[in-house]
Amino acid sequence: DEGKGKFTDLVAKEMHLVVRYQGGHNAGHTLVVDGESFALQLCPSGILYDHITPVIGNGVVVDPRVLIAEMDMLLARGVDPSRLRVSGNAHLILPYHQEIDRLTERRLGSRKLGTTKRGIGPAYADKASRVGLRVQDLLDPKIFRAKLEVLAKEKNAVLAKVFNQLPLDPDEIADEYLDECRPRLEPHIADTVNLVHEALERGEHVLFEGAQATFLDLDHGTYPFVTSSNPVAGGVCTGAGVGPRYIDRVIGVAKAYVTRVGTGPFPTELAISGEAVGGKDRELADEAEIALGDHFVDVGREYGTNSGRRRRPGWFDAVM
């Protein structure tokens, strides 16, 4: 919502590849091309330009159902998604992740983090625990089912013993991912690290596109009110598989006023009317402040691209 998509639009003509290097479909970005607005969740912004190869790197977590729906949306609007390349090493979001994400937020009650409940955090947790399934596992049904069976035992135990919920059927999940998702994604799966390096060696321009923002970075943000990956520029190296010597320019985008979604510290927050998760105590605010906060929200259309949640507004504070 700072305008990262607009900057991508400004530099797109010079680029040959646009690479997403972290996050999932928890952070939407809106672009306007030739007067037409596109709200993207997983696809890199470069997919809207015919001369660009859009890439989803290994650092992204992918819900294949969401990605396929997004490609179908683009195709219906005249955008060819066939150029999209998806890293085989990117991890998959499974229904288990989404269910555990949702139940965890509900169990935390007033202490919840305000996640999008889309399974991003649990998918990254499985990646760190070395039990996650990757996009390339879809290419071998036997391997996919075997890995899913092992994971299902653990996740169903968590659902039953921690959340008192019924188990999910791993066979149903495998059938959906292998029968419906695999044929659609297989033409797009690639060794994206090699793809990016070949482009760099040819002297082509590559734009690495992050999701979320610096203060949501897992290591450098306002922990624990953060995302589960590294949106900062350093995340490019691990999330796309390139060394730091290839990063010759970093563009940061700051908003004229500050906004935040969900809970977390916000020293210059303005109060707004109604209720907002993690928002400022409205009893300490006067009517003028509330009116100004509401003005920022209304005029700036401060609602999440994906979640539709109202953002918390405040003054630019230059804390970073």
N, C-alpha and C positions, 0 to 999 in steps of 0.2 A: 504493500500500500504506500510505500515511499515514492514509487515511480520507477522501480527497477526495470519494469517492462518497457517504459518509455525510453530509457537509456539504451536498452537492447535494440529497440526500433531505430534509434539514431545511429548506432554503429553497425547494424546488421548488413548494410551494403558492402562493408569491408571484410566481412567474415566468410569463412568457408565451412566451419563447423561451429555449432553451439552445443555445449555439453552441460547437462545437469549432473552435479557431482555429489549431492546429498539430499536427504529428506525423502518425502513420499508425497501422497496426495492430500497431505494435511495443510499445505500452503498453496493457495491458488494465486495465479498472476493474470492480470487482465491486459490485453494488448488491443490497440485499435489500428487496423491496417486498411487503408483506402476507405476510411470512414466506417468500417465494420468492426464491431467489438467481439473479441474472443476471450473467454475465460478458460484458462488451461490449468490443469492440476498436476499432471505428470509429464506431458510432452514438453520438451524445451521450446522456448519462444521461436527458435529458428525454424520450426516446422512450417511456419507461415510463409517462408520465403523459398522460392523454387531452387535457388542456387546454393542453399545451405543444406548440409547433412546434419540433421538433429540427432543427438546422442544422449542416451540415458546411461550414465556411468555405473561402475561397480559399487559406488557408495550410496546409491539410491535403494530404497526398499519399494518393491513393486507389487501392487495388487493387480493381477492380470485382468481381472474383470473390469476394473476401473479404466485401465489403459486401453482395452479393446473398445469400451464404450466411448472413450475420448476420441479414438481414431475413427470410429463410426460417425461421431458428431462432425469431425473435421471433413470427412469424405462427403457427408450430406451437404456441407456448406462450400464444397468446391475445392477443398484443400487435399492434396494427395499425400497420405501418410506413409507411402511405400518407402520413402527415403529414411525413415526412422530406424536407428540401430540401438539395440538394447544389450547391455553387457550380460553375458552368461553368468558372471560372478555376482550380479546384483541379487539381493535376497528377496524372497517372496513373502508377501503378507498373506496369511491364511486366516480362515474364519476363527480359529482358536485365538489368534492375536486380538482380533476385534472384540470377541466376547470377553476375554480377560481384561482388556482395556476398559470396556464399558462397566464391567462388574467392579473393577478396582476403583474407578471414579465414584461409583455409587456407594461403595463401602466406606470410602474416605469422608463422605458427607461434606461438611463445611470446610474440611481440610483438603478438598480435592484440588488438583492442579489446573483443571480446566482444559484437559486434552480434547482433541477432536473425536476421540473414541473410534479412531479408524485403524487401530492396531499398529501404529508406527513404533511406539516405544517398545511394546512386547516383541515386535519383529527384530528390532535392533538388539534387544536383550538376548534373544536366541542366537543372533549372529555372534555376539560376544561370548556366549556360552558354548559356541561351536556345535550347535544342534540344529541350526536353521537350514531350510531348504533354499536352493538357489534357482535362478531362472534356467540355467543349463540342465538342472535335474528333470525338467519337463521333457527333455529330448529322449530320455530313456525311461519308459513307463515302469519297468521293473525296479529300477533304482528309486524312482519317485515314490512308488508305493511302499517299498521297504523302509525308506527314511521316514515317510509319513507315519507308518505304523509305530515306529519307535517313539516319535514325537507325540503321537496321539495318546499313548499310554501315560506319559507325563502330564500332558495338558488336561486330559480327562480326569486324572487324579486330582489336579488342582481345582478343576471345576466342581468336582464332587465334594472334596474334603474341606476346601477353603470357602467356596461360595455356595455350597449346597445346591448345585445345579446339575441337570441331566447331562450326560456326555454327548459329544458330537460324533457323528459317524464318519470315520476316516475314509471308508469306501465311497461315500457320497461326495466327499471333498475331492478325492482322487479322480472320480468319474468326471466331475465338473471341470477340474483343472486340466485333465488329460484329453478328454473328449471335446470340450468346448474351447478351452483357452489355448492349448498346445498348437492346434493347426493354424490358429490365427497369429500366434506370436513367433512360431518357428522361423519364418522368412526374415524376421527382424533381429534374431539373436546373433550376436557377433562378438569377436574379440575386440572390444572397444579400446583397450589400452594400446594395442598394436595399430588400430585405426587412427587414433589420435597422434601417436608418434610418427606414423608415416606422413600424416598431414603436416606436422611440425617440421619434419625433415625436408619436405618439399617447399618449405617457406610459406605455407598457407597460414592464414590468420584463424585462430581458435578462440572463441569466447566461452569461458566457463561460468555457468549461471548457477548461483546459489538460491536457496529458498530460505524463508524466514529472515533473521537479522542477527547482528552481533550479540546483542544481549540475550538471545535465545540459544546461544552456543552452549553445548554441553559442558565444556571446560571453562569458557571465558564469560559466560552469561551469568544471570542472577539465579544461580542454582539454589534450590531444586526447581525453580519456576522457569524451566528451559525445555528445549526440544532434545531429542536423543541422538543428535548428530552434530557435526561441526560446520555451520554455515560460513564461518570466517574464511578468509582467503587461504589460510593454511590447509583447510579441508580439501582444497583442490588436489593436492599432491596425493593423498590417500584415496579420495573419492573418485578420481579420474585416472590415477596411475601415472602421473607425470612428476618429474623431479622439480624442485624449486627453481632451478636455473631457467626453466621454460616460462616462468611467470614474470613477465617483464613490465606488466602494468596492472594496477589494482584500482578499480573504480568503486568507491563507496557512495551510496546515495542516502542523504539525510533529508528528513521531512522538515518543513517550515515550523510545524508544531509536532509534538510527539503523541503517538498512540500506542496502546497495548491491549492485547486480547487475553482474557482470562486473568488468573491471579498473578501476584508478584509485586515487588516494590515499584513505586512510581512517585518519586519525590515532588514532582511539579504537577501532579494530577489535578484536573478540574472536576468538580462534582457535576453529575448529570442527573436528570430526573429519573424516577423509577429505580429499579434494582439493576445492579451490574456486578457480576462475580468479581470479588476482590477489589471493588471500587472504593472510592473515598467515602468516609463517614459523612453522610449528607446533613446530619444534625449540626456539623461544624461549618457548613457552607451557607452563604447568604444567597438570596434570590438572584442577584446579579451574576454570581459565579456559576450557578446552575444554568442560567440562561445562556451564558457564554459557552459553557461546556456543551449544551444541547445544540448551539449554533454550529460548533465545530463538527459535531456528529452529523447533523442534518445537511449542511452545505457541503461538507467533505465526503458525504456518503460513506461514513465510517462504519461499514459492516463487512465482516469477513467474506472474501470471494467464495470460499467453499462452505463455511459453516453458517454464514448469515448472522453470526453473533455481532452485537454492537461493540465497537472498540471503545476503550477508555481514553479520552483525550487529555492533553496537558500541554504546558508550555515547553518550548525547546529548551533543554537544560545543558546540552553539551557535556554530559557526564562522561561519555566515551572519550 
